[in-house]
Amino acid sequence: MNANIAITWIDRLLAMQTGRHLNDLQVLIIDRVLIGQKYIEIATEYHCTEGHVKDIAAALWQLLSQLLGERVTKNNLKSILHRRQAMESIGQPQSIVNYHEKVLYLGKPQERTFRFIGREGAIAKLDEFIQQGQRTIVIQGEGGVGKTLLAQEYLKTCGCDLILELSMAKETAQITPAEIVVEEWLGQDLKTDPGRDFGVALLRLKRQLSTRKVGILIDNLEPALDGEGKIVASQRNYVELLRVLTDRQLPGVTLITSRDRLCEIDLNLIHYRLSGLDVNSWQIYFNYRQIATTVGEIEPLHHQYGGNAKAMEIIAGNIHTDFESDIQTYLATDRENISIETGLKQLISNQLDRLQSLDNCAYQLLCRAGCYRYQDLSRVNIDALLCLLWDIEPERRSIVVNSLKNRSLIEFSSGRYWLHPAIRAEAIARLQHTDDWLKTHQAAANYWTEAVTRITDITTAMTALEAYYHYLEIDDFYQAARVLLQPRDNQWGQFLPLASNLYRMGAIQPVLTAITQIISALHGDRQSAELANILGDLYWIVGRVREAIEIQQQAIDYTSISLARIDPADRSHPTHCLHILQIDSLLSVGLYHIDLWELNEASEIFDRVINMASNTMRDRWAQKAIVCQALVQSYLNNFDYSRQLLAQIETLNFHQKWTGSSAYFLQKIGQTYTNLGDFDRAELVYQQTLTFCLTGNYLQTQGRTLTSLAQLYRLQGRLDIARSTHLQAIEILDKLGAKCDLAEAYYQAELTSQQAGDLDLNQTDWNLYARTLFTEIAAPQQLAKIEGTRE
């Protein structure tokens, strides 16, 4: 069995059924399983955990089982592919008709859908542009002309290793910021940490795009354009993203679809105007729908709509469903409507009016289905539609969905559904003026919430986040906050709020945007405090430390107000949670002050936490504060006091009593031991910390710990291993963009180079890097520390 042929066949079958391709890890799993490798060997090669490989493999076998119609496992994959090869000649699945034939069918043989016709000239023109070195092409045309389908099919066949798609929001105010798009592309599709800075993320994206041929589709750009064809002021980061994508040195292809012309003059791109299909293509399509017709009969309709592909589908669906495939009867009955229809928008409006009179249940479903964004998740499954039919008997719901399918008013493929943008615009406009507006968004939000019980990867996390957008649409900020704060188990065995799961997986920007959109509307209640607590950590991670302190202070104020209304003797769980939230926010402020090297301020705050939490149910936070206070006192050279504090938390049993989630504080104990000169114990704690980091995805703490370990090696005179450990830490922290920790890593690397008698480490001015970051963070005490060290 040739693994390359097998992988190509599976990838084509997957693309045909779902519109997606195998990612790098899925390809590696198939390839290595076919030669008998174990998951642990695959994990080692891919530089990830065995558990992650097992999770991806399990989902892959389930997906292949659905595609092939039989159970697929690691153990039977090879035999199934051998049998399939004998049955249908792998490399050319029976369900694929040659691309260069006049007609392309997609779907299983028994469920083929006529999706692509009459675009040979357009394909040839795109080929010509690419051959001339034009790597970025704007496919411009009216709604429904077929821009998106042309772009998708072209990218599937032009030899790209990977295809990235971005569907722009239909309304300008709801456009996903460019920084979130880049973050998701890098983290989810390109398996590269995006970092926290947009400029750095763009550099990493360009580096990734230069190493392989990536096809990129930006679909329906027009909501991001102003009246002059320029990117709107609120989304100017898209100009920077497009500047990267339009670099002609990149080997990939970028296709942009838009109704309007893109007029950013400094971008290297070309426009291609897509016209409607010719009348012969219309006739072929009508005949496929079993509507017997001639060119003469169809020509007036074709002329009326300028060959618009979506109009063709809607009209054919109408004739097939409501006129028993008799075009003559349709033309005679609908002559008045045909005469006034002047474009796709009017046609859609007329069809929805007709649908309302003939099948009101299907009409209601179509309007309700407009509530879905079809953006981060561009398609929904059948359950997402059925949940909107709360007023229809369960046994009749599939009939209602089929009514829309038969009329070509809803798109579908392999059990996934979506609305054409023009149809969604009309559907959502009608839904807004009905009593169903609130009910529909509530039903959709409930569906997304219940659909995800465990966060296993970024896809499930983003799926759960969809509920947030529905509540935001109906201004239900309380429920939107509940979505962000709802805890779920994750793949690392933790039980965390959705917002925390998202940023732990690298989705920093979506969480930042989501919280800032609603926090001011929550009136300072407990939800406000919980969101402020998370937002503070996000600001801290990205280096906005002063803002982090301010927002955590808001959390403290919110909880103080709430606790002031409660009887001091109240021992209920909600009251306990308020106390924890207040203490945790205060502890965070103290930690932020350490990173700013404002040690006296940090010391005062840790004393407050210790006094508030000691001898209560919040004693664990007192232990954390004691750890931090011990570290601060060691920095202030109060060594005896620091040792007394360490003794209070029974450090010899520390690793047994605390869990991996406390890795961050373990690192601080190790740093304290280092400052106190107890190097053996410090190294023991660091190694314990690194073990926790590797099993719990604590990359930032891992980087911080490696910096401390390198410092320890320097103090022991082990300069060679100190050098290599510094570089490991810097690599991790640079990828994460954790500015405070990265600045400290640069500073410590500079000290090592000085002790070694070097002027630099690998010809790098670490001090310059450290000063630059501490300046960005607004940490003057850190800058003073650096200058004092140099003196």
N, C-alpha and C positions, 0 to 999 in steps of 0.2 A: 504494500500500500504506500503510494507516494503521498507524504503528509502535505506537501504544498498543494497538490491537486485537491486533496480532501478539504483542506482549509478554504481554498478558493471556492469550492462547490458549496460548502456550508455558508460562507460569507455571502455568496450570491443569493442563496435561498433565503437567508435571514433578511437581506436587503429587500428582496422581492416581497416578503411577507410583512415586514415591519417598517421598512424605510431606513433601518439602521444597519451598521456594520459591526463586525467583531472588533473589540478593542485589543490593545497590545497584550494584556494579560490573558484574555480569552484565547487568543491565537497561540500564545506560549503554552497554555494548559493543554489544548488539543494536540499540539505538536509533540509535547513531552509525554503525554499520556499514551500516544500511539507508539512510542518507543519504550514504554514501560517504566518511566520515571515516577517517583513518589512525590506527594505534595510538598514534603519538606525540601526536596531537591529543587522543585520549581520555585518555592519561596526564597531559597538561597540565591538562585539565579536572578530573581526579579527584585531582590532586596526588600522583601516584605515578610510579614509573619506567616507561619503555616496556617493559622486560623483564617487569615484574610484570603489565602488561596483556596482553602476549603469552602468558604462562603461564596466566593465567585464561581468556583467549580460547581457547587450544588445548584446555584441559579442557572448556570450554563446548561447542565444536564436537563434541568426542568424545561428550559427554553427549547433545547433540541428535541425533547420528547414531544413538545407541542408541534414543532415544525414537521417532524417526521411521522407523527401519529403512532409512535410506539415508545415504550420506556427506554430511555438512554441512561447509562451509568458509565462510570470510569472503566468498569470491568468489561462492558459489552460494546464499547464504542467502536473498537477495531472491527469486530465481527459484523456489526450493523453496516459500517461503511463498505466492507467487502461485499456484503449482500446487495447493498444499493448499487455498488459499482457494476455488479453483474446484471442487475435488473434494468438500470436506466442510464448507464454510462455516465459516471460522475465526471463533471466538467461541463456538461450541457444538460441541466435538469429538464425533464419533460415539460415542466410548467413555464419554461422560458422560451419565447420565440425569438429568433435572431434579431438583435437590436437594429440592424440595418435594413430589415424588411420594412415594408410600408406601414405595418400596424404592429404595435407592441401591446401584448396582453400582460397583466399583472395578476397575481393571485394563484391559488391552488387550481389545478385543472378543472375541478368540478365547480369552482366558484370564480371563474375568470371575469374580470371587469375591464371594460374597454376604457382605457385611461389616457392613451397617448396616440395621436394620429396627425399626420400631415405636417410634421415639423422637420422634414429632411433638409429644407432650405435653411431653416434657423440653425440647425445643428452644424451644417456646413459653414455658415457664417461665423459661428462661435469658434469653430476649428480654425478658420482663417485668421481671426483676431489673435488667437493663442499663438499660432505659427509666426505671426508678425511681432510677437513679444509683448502683446497686451495681456497682462495677467489679471487685470481687474476690469470687469465689464458690468455696466448698469443696464439691465434689461428693462426697458421702459415701455409702458403700454397701459391701456385702460383696464379697469377692474374686470376680471373674468376672462381676459384674453388668453390666459394660460402661462403667464410669466413664471409662476412658482413651479409648476409641473415641469416646464422646460428646463429650468435651472436644476431641479432635483435630478431629473433623468440624465442631464448632461454630466453632472458631477459624478454620478454613479458609474459612468462609462469612460471617463477620461483618465483613468489610471491613478486616481488618488489613493494614498495609503489610509487616509482618514478623512471623514467629512464632518465639519462642524456647522450647525445650523443655529441661526438666531432669528426668531419670529418677533418682529417689533410689536409692541402693544398697539391696539387700534386707536387709543386716545393718547395725545401728547403727554398729558399729566401722568399717565401710568407707564411710561417707557422705563424699562429697566436700565439703570445707569450703566455706562460703559465699564466702569470699574468692577461691577458685579459680573458682567458678561465675561470679562477677561479672567477674573478670579475663577469662575466656573470652568471655563475652557482649560485653563492651566491645571486646576486641581482635579477636575473630574475626567476630562478627555485626554489631556496630555500628561497626566500623572506627574506634574511638577508643582512644587509649592509656589503659590503666587506671591508670597510676601505680603506686606501690609501697605506698601506704597505703590500708587498707580504707575508712576514712571518706571519703577523697578519691574513691576509686573509686565509692562509693555516690552521692556528689554528682554525679559525671559520669554515672552511670547514670540518675539522676533527670532530669538535664538532657536526656539523649538521649530518654528516654521521654516527655518533655513536648512534644517537637517533632513527633512522629508517632504514629500509632496502632499500637502493638505488642501483639501477643497473646502471653501467657506461659502456659505449662503447666508446673506442678510436679506430677509424677506420682508417686503412691504415697508420700505424705508420712509415713505411719505409722511407719516405722523411726526417724524423727527425733523422735517424740513419746514422752514418758514416760507413766506410768500415769495422770496427771492431765490428759493432753492438751496439755501444754506442751512446747516444744522442749527436748530434753535439754540438760543443763548443758554438755556438751562441744561443742555446736553452737549456742550462743546467738547467734552472728553471723547466723544465719538469721532471728532476730527483727528485727534491724536491716534485713536485706534485705526482709523482708515488710512492714516499716513503710514502706519506700519504695514497694513494689508496691501497697500498699493505699491509697495517697493517691488520694482521689476526684477530685482535680483532673487526674489524668493521663487522656489520651484513650483509652488502650488498655484491654484486658481481661486479667485474670489469673484462670486457672482452676486450682484445686488439687484433686487427687483423693486420697482417703484413706479407709481403712476406719474410722479413728477420728476423733472430733471434735477440732478444733483449738481449744484453750481459752486462747489468749493474749488477754486481755480488752481490751487497748488497741489491737488491730488492727481496722481498718474492713473487716470482711468479713461474709459471710452464708453459711449452710450450706444446701445443697439435698440432701435424701435421695433417692437414686436407687433405685427399686424394680426388680424383675425385669420381664421382658417379659410381655405378656399371652399367653394361650393361642393366640389367633389368629396372633400373630407367630410362635410356635413352629410352628404348622401351615404357615404360608407358607414358613418356612425348611426344614422337612422336605420339603415338596413340591419346593422348589428343588433339594434334594439327591436328587431322584427317589425319594423314599420316600413312597409313596401311603399316606395316613392320614386319619383323621377326628379332629375335635375330641374326640370321646368316647374314642378310643384314646389320644390323646396327653395327655389331661387329667390322669391319675394321675401321669405323669412330670412334667408341668408343676407340679403341686401339690407333688410330692416335693421339687423343687429350687427352689421359689419363683420360677419363671420365670427362673432364672439363665442368662444368655446363654452363658457358657462351657460350662456343663453341657449346654445345648442343642446346641452345636457338637460336643462330645465324644460325646454319645449318638448324634447323627445320623451322625457319622463311624464310630462303632462298628457301627451298623446297616448302613450303606452298605458297609463293607469286609468285616465278618465274618459278616453275615447276608444278604448279597445284596439289601440294601434292603428286606427283609421284616420289617416291624415286628411282625407277629403272632408270627413265629418268635422274634424277640428277646424279646418279652414272655413267651412261654412258656418259653424256655430260661433266661432270666436272672431269673426271677421271684424266686428266693431272694436274689440280690445286690441287686435293686431294692428289696426290702423292707428291707434293712439300710442302704442308702445314705441318709444323712441330710443330706448337704451336698456342696459342691464338693470339699473336701479328701478325703472318703471316696471320692467318685466317681473322682477322679484316682488315688488309691491303687489302687482296684479295676482301673482301666483299665491301669495300669502292670503290675499282677500278671497281667492277661489278656495284655498285650502280651508279657511275658516268656515265657509259656507258648506263645504262637502264633508269635512272631517275635523270637527272642532277640537277633538282630543289631540290629533296630530299637530294642529295649529298651536295649541297651548304648549305642547312639548317643544316645538321648534322655537317658540319665543323664549321659553324657559332655558333651553339649551344655549341661548345666547349669553347666559350669565357666566359660563366658563371662559377663562382668559385665553386658552389655547396659546400660551406663551412659553413659560418655563416647561410646562407639560403640554405639548402641542396637540395631543390626542387624548381622549378619555375612553374608558372601556364601557361596556354595555350597562354595568351596574350604575355608573354615573348618570346615565340617561334615565334608567328605570327609577332611580330615587326621586326624580323630578315628577313622577306620575303618582304622587301620593293620593290623588283623588280618583284613581282608576283601579279597578280590580286587578290583582296581580296576574291572573291568567290572560288578561287582555293587553298587557303592557307591551309585549313583544310585537303584537299586531300593530300597535301605534307606531313603534319604531320602524317597522317594515313599510308603513305608509309613506314615511319621509324618504326612506331609501329608494322606494319605487319611483318617487317623483323627482329624484336627483336633488333633493333639497338638503340632504345631509351627506357628507363625504364619509366613506368607510373603507377599511382595509384590515383584514386579519383580526376582526373583533374590536377594532379601535375606530373611534368616531370623532369627527370634527366638523365645524361649519366653515364654508367659504367666507372670507372676510366680508364680502358684500352682503351675503345673506345674514351673517352675524350682526352687521351694523343695523339692518332693518329689524332683525329679531329683538335685539336689545333695546332699540328705540321704542318698539311696541310694548315690550315687557315693562319698561319704566313707567308707563301710563296705566298700569293695571294694579289690582290688589295683590297680584302674585309676586310683585317685586321683592318684598321682604321675605315672603315664604320661600321663594325660589333660592335666594342666596343663603337663607338659613338651612334649607335642605341640602344644598351643595356643600356648605361648610361642615355640616354633620357628617356627610358622606366622606369627605377627606379626612376628618378627624378619626372616624371609626375604621377607615381603610388601613391605617397605620397603627399597629399595636406595639411595634418594636422598631427602633432605628438601627438598621443594619448597614446602611451606606448613605451617601449624599443624596441619592435618588429618593429613598424613602423619607429622608428628612425634608427635602424640598416638596415632596408630595404632601406631607403633613402641613407644611407651611401654606399650601393653597387655601386652607380654611381661613387663614388670616386675611387674605385679600377679599374674600366674600364679605366678611364682617366689616372690613374697612369701607367697602363699596356702599354699605347701608348705614355707615356712621355708628356702628355698634362697637365702640372702642373698648368697652368692658370685655366683650366676648373676644375681640381681637387680641387683647392682652392675655386672656385665658389660653388662647392657642399657643402663644409664645411661651407661656409658663407651664403648660401641661407637661408633667414628667413622663418619661418613657424609659424602658430599658434600652441600652445600646449594645453594640457589638463587643464592648470591653467590659461588660458586666456591671455597668453603672446605671443608676436611675436618676436621670437629669432632665431639667426642663428642655423643651424643644429648642429654645434660643441657645442654651448652653451646648446642646448636642450639635447644633449647626456650626457654632464658631469653633468647637473642638475639632470638627471635620474640615475646618478651613474656610467656611462660608462666613467670613467676617462682615463683608459689606451688606449682604441681605439683612442680617440681624441689626446692624447699625441703622440702616434705613428704616426697617420696620419699627424699631423701638422709638426712634426720633419722630416718626410720623404720628404717634399716638400718645406719647407719655405726657405731653402738656394738657391733654384732654381728660386725664384720669382723676383730676381733682385731689391729688395728694393722698390717696388711699394706700392700702397695703400693696395692691398691684403696682402702683407707682413706685413704691419703695423697692419691690422685687426687680422691676425692670431697670430702675436706676442703679441698683447693685450690679446687675449684669452689664449695663451700659458703661459703668465706671471701669470695669475690668476690660471692656473692649477698647475704650479710650486709652487705657494704660498700655495694652498690648501694642497698639499702633503708635505709641509715643506721644499721645496727647495727655501728658500726665497732669498738667494743671486743670484741664477740663475734667479729668478723671476724679480729682479731689473734689471739685465743685459738685459733680453729679452724685458722688457718694455722700457728700454732706446733705444733699437734698434727700437721699434715702434715709439718712439719720433723722432729719427733721420730720419727714413723713411718719416714721415709726414713733417718734417722740410724741407727735400730736395724737396718734392713735392710742398709744399707751396711756396718755394723760386722761383719756376718757374711760379707762378700764379700772376696775377696783384692784388695788395693789395685791389683794389676797387671791385674785383670780389665778388659778393654776391650769386653766384649760389649754388644749393643744394650740388653738389659734393665737392665744396670748404668748405661749411659749415660742411659737414661730416668729412673732413680732420681735421678741427679745433677741432671738438668734439673728434675725435680719439686721437689727440695729447694731449688734455687736460685730457681726461679720463686716458690715460697711465700715465701722470704725477701725477694725483691724486692717481692712484694705487701705484706708487712708494712711495708716502708719507705715504699711509696706511701700506705698508710693513715695512717702517722704524719705525712706531709705534710698530709693533709687535716685532721688534728687540730692542725696547726701546731706539732708537736713536732719541730722541725727538727734538733736535735742527735741525737736518737734515730734519725731517718731517715738522717742523714749516716753514723752508725756502721754502720748496716745496709748501706747502699750500698757502703761500703768493704769489708765482708765479702763481698758478692756479687762485687765486682770482683776481689778476691784469689782467690776460689774458681773463677771462670769464665775469667779471663784466660789466654791461651795454651793453651787446651784446646778440645775440640770444642764446648764451651758458650760460646764467645767472644761469640756474639750477645747472650747475657744480660749479659755484661760491658759491651757497648756500651750496652744499655738502662740499666744501673746508672750508667754514666758520664753519660749524659744526665740522669738523675735527680739525681745528685750535683752536676752543673753547675747545675741549677735551684736546689737547696738552697743552694749556696754563693752564688748571686746573691741569694737572699732574705736571707742572712746578711751581705750587703755585702762578701763576699770576691770582688770582681770579677775580679782578676787570675787567681786560682785557677780561677774559673768559666770564663774564656776559655781557659785551658790545657786544661781538660777537654774543652771543645767542639772544640778543635783536634785532639784525639786521635781523634775519630770522623769526620773528613773531612766536615764538614758541607756543603761545597759540592757534594758528590756524594751527599748523604744521600737525596734524593728518588729517585735512580736506583738505589741499592743496596738500599733497603728497600721493602717492599710495603705495600699498603693496610692489612694487618693491624697495621702499626706506626703507624697514624695517631695513636694515643694518645700515643706517644712523640714523634712529630713536633710535636704541640701543645706538649709540654714544651720542645722546642728553641725554638719560637717564643716561649714565655713567657720563657725565659732571655734570648733576644736583646732582648726588651722590657725586662727588668730591667736589662740592660747598656746600654740606650740605643741599640741598633742597630735602629732602627725599620724601615728599608727591608727589611733581611733578615728581620726578624720577620714583616712583612706577607707577604713572599714565602712563607715557611714556612706561615703560617696558611692562605693560599689553597690551597697544595698539600694541606694537611691536609683542608680542606673538600671538595676534589675527591675524595679517598679516602673521606671520610665518606659522600658522596652515592652513590658507586658500591658501597659495602659495607655499607650499613645501620648505620653507627656513629652512632646518634642521640645517645647520651650524649657521645661525643667531639665531635660536631658542636656540641652545646650548650656544652660546655666551651670549645671553640675560639672560638665567637662571643663568649663572655664576655671571653676574652683579647683578641680583636680590638677589642671595644668599649673595653676598657681602653687599648689602643694608640691608638685614635682620640682618646680623652680626653687622653692625654699629648701628642698632636700638636695639641690645641686644636680638633679637628673634632667639636664637641660635638653637633651635630644628628645626624650619622650614628652617633655613639656612642650616643645615646639610642635610636634605632631598632634598633641592633644588640643593645643590652641587652635590649630587649623581645623580640626574636627568640629570644635565648638563654633567657630566663626562660620563654617559652612552651613551648619544647621540653623543658626540664628539669622544668618543673612537670608536664607531661603524663607524663613518665617517673617522676616522684617520686624523682629522684636527689638525695637530701637534701644530701650534701656539696657537690656541684656547684651545686645551687640556692642554698644558703646563700652560697656565694662569689659567685654571680651577683647576688644581692640586695646584698651588701656592695659590689661594684664599681659597681652602679647607684647606690648612695647616694653614693659618692665622685664620680661624674660629676655628680649633681645638685648636690652641694656646690660643685664647681668652676664649674658654670654659674651659681651664685648662686641656684639654686632651693632651696626647702625640701623639695621632693619631685619625683618624676617621675610625671606623670599623677595627682597627688594621692595618692601611695602612700608609706607609711612603710617604705622598703626596709630600713632599719636594724632596725626591729622584727621584720620577717620573718627577717632574717639571725640576729638574736639568738635568736629562738624556735627556729630549726632547729639552730643550734650548741648550744643547751641540750639539745635532744632527742638530739643525737649525742653529748653529753658531751664537748665540746671546749672546755675552759676557756681554753686558750691562744688559740683563735680569738676567744673573747669578749673576752679581754684586748686582743687586737689591735684589735678594733672600738672598744673604749673608748679605747685609746691614740690612735686616729685621730681620734676625736671631740674629744679634748682638744687 
